[in-house]
Amino acid sequence: MSADVVPASSVTGPDRHGSRTAGEAGSTHEAVVPAEAVAPLMRGIGVLLRLTEADGTLSLSGLERATGLVRSTVDRITATLAQMGYVRLDGRDAILAPRLMELGNAYLSALRLPRLLNAHADALADELDESVSLAVGDGDGIRFIHQATRRRAMSLSFRIGDLLPAERTAPGPLFAAEWGEREWARWRERRAADPHDHRFPAVPPRTDGPPDEDFETRTREARLTGWALDDQLIEPGLVAVSIPVREVRTTGIACVASVVSHTSRHTAASLRDTLMPRLRATVDAMERELLEAPEPEGRHAPSDLAVWTGASKQELGRDFIESLARGLTVLTAFGEDRAELTLSEVAQVTGLARATARRALITLEHLGYVTARDRTFSPTPRVLALGFPPLSRTTLSRIAQPHLTELAGQVRDSTSLGVLAGEDIQFTAHVPISRIMSANVTVGTRLPAPATSLGRVILADLQPAERPLNLRKLTARTTTDPADLAAILEQVRQAGYSLVDEELEEGLRSIAVPVRDRTGRVVAAVSVAMHTTRRTPGQCVADVLPHLRDTAARIEAELHIAGRFARISPV
């Protein structure tokens, strides 16, 4: 046997320390755990799945009950995940952190479909003023890889990574049209074992509905027509029409594009008759995009994973589970130029010993997070089950809040996050400090942007013609001359920070730095505010600014991970 080949004796199966969830089972059989599987990795994945089910937050005692693990094991697992930045420990709670999305990002990047097709889906959603989704098949379910959702009182709540039973969706019959007898047998087995769809928490439990034969009929029709409908199968009022996006070179389904609406706007029939032609045109454009996309270059640059895990083990001692950290990070070896990797390449990219990488891959294949074909491994859609659904709906203010809290503890003054809202700066997150005299605002407060340090670092990133200016005299020191303000904003742009001294309110001094998105655009700012008696301007620059910049860098790092394939709202 080649050294690059992992034995194929492992099949997807449940964690020994807890049943699979959210429809993760491809079969209801208890699969035999491979002898070389990494038990700590299996337990750690079980903890992440339980946290995902709980919408991202669960107490440590709740994790103990949900996983069946002893408390000391839960504590060690969560300590390791916290060291990795994948969870945050807040008192007795474990909270999924945005950095965990790097696992799902690795899968989505390797898949390449979001990068190539998302813009087409977004443009169609804008044109039709309806929600548009992209989904891939995952066992006998479908999993979303993109959502272009229209925000209404009645709107979709599905998230990237959510798993739905195939028979209750429009994409399901299209994927099922390519199933073999083995896949159909697994579907029938799952339906018999879970008739109410409790393994799929993203959808309401099934109380009644069409018999299973209806799904087989819809599948035969989809095979003939090339499209499928969902007429309120998920819940009353929800309708959808779907068309497969095919890889022209292989004719296989790459993903399925759907237009989703509510019966107050469309019936299933009117979706088919009025919107499907435009959906088909978009699918044609998507297929051309896939055909013309250049092949990945296949770079395999090594990382410093092995060095990092070794240092973490030394720092935390027995509380750091090195095999868990290394096993999870094996998933990040994959990417756009690394969609398929041999065992040797996984070891090269991660810096791990081949034996360590091999055991991690055996475990991940057993749990269904990678699949092996010939000499190569690829991530599967199931990777998105590891925290991506709840984290894909996070906001910039949620990302920033724990970092603002840490900053406030460091400088012992109030900290804030703000975004530009017209001519004002709007506070979207705030951490006050308990003092007799301190800067205190509430989330949602709006202040004139030119008179605040938050506003100036955002305005400085805009072209002069783009700057909304509301120059009002608020104190004797407020800058109201447009030329003077333009010169100040240029200084702010070059320096990378703004210090405003009693221009908004007498006795109030604040200093702020920008927060940039993945493109480098300033989307928000972080500030520290205090009474002028607390620090001189020079002390603000010398003592506070370094902490501010470190905080902004941490917020940006998480924002860039979270915003790679998901839209992050500022509030």
Secondary structure, DSSP 8 states (H G I E B T S, - for coil): --TT---TT-----BTTB---TT--S-SS-----TT--HHHHHHHHHHHHHHHTTTEEEHHHHHHHH---HHHHHHHHHHHHHHTSEEEETTEEEE-GGGHHHHHHHHHHH-HHHHHHHHHHHHHHHHTSEEEEEEEETTEEEEEEEE---SSS-----TT-EEEGGGSSHHHHHHTT--HHHHHHHHHHHHH-TT-TT-TTS----S-S-HHHHHHHHHHHHHHS-EEEESSSSTTEEEEEEEEE-TTT-SEEEEEEEEEETTT--HHHIIIIIHHHHHHHHHHHHHHHHHS----------SHHHHHHHHHHHHGGGS-HHHHHHHHHGGG-BTTBSSB-HHHHHHHHT--HHHHHHHHHHHHHHTSEEEETTEEEE-GGGGGTTHHHHTT-BHHHHHHHHHHHHHHHHSSEEEEEEEETTEEEEEEEE----SS-----TT-EEEGGGSHHHHHHHTTS-GGG--------STT----HHHHHHHHHHHHHHT-EEEESSSSTTEEEEEEEEE-TTS-EEEEEEEEEETTT--HHHIIIIIHHHHHHHHHHHHHHHHHHTTTS--B--
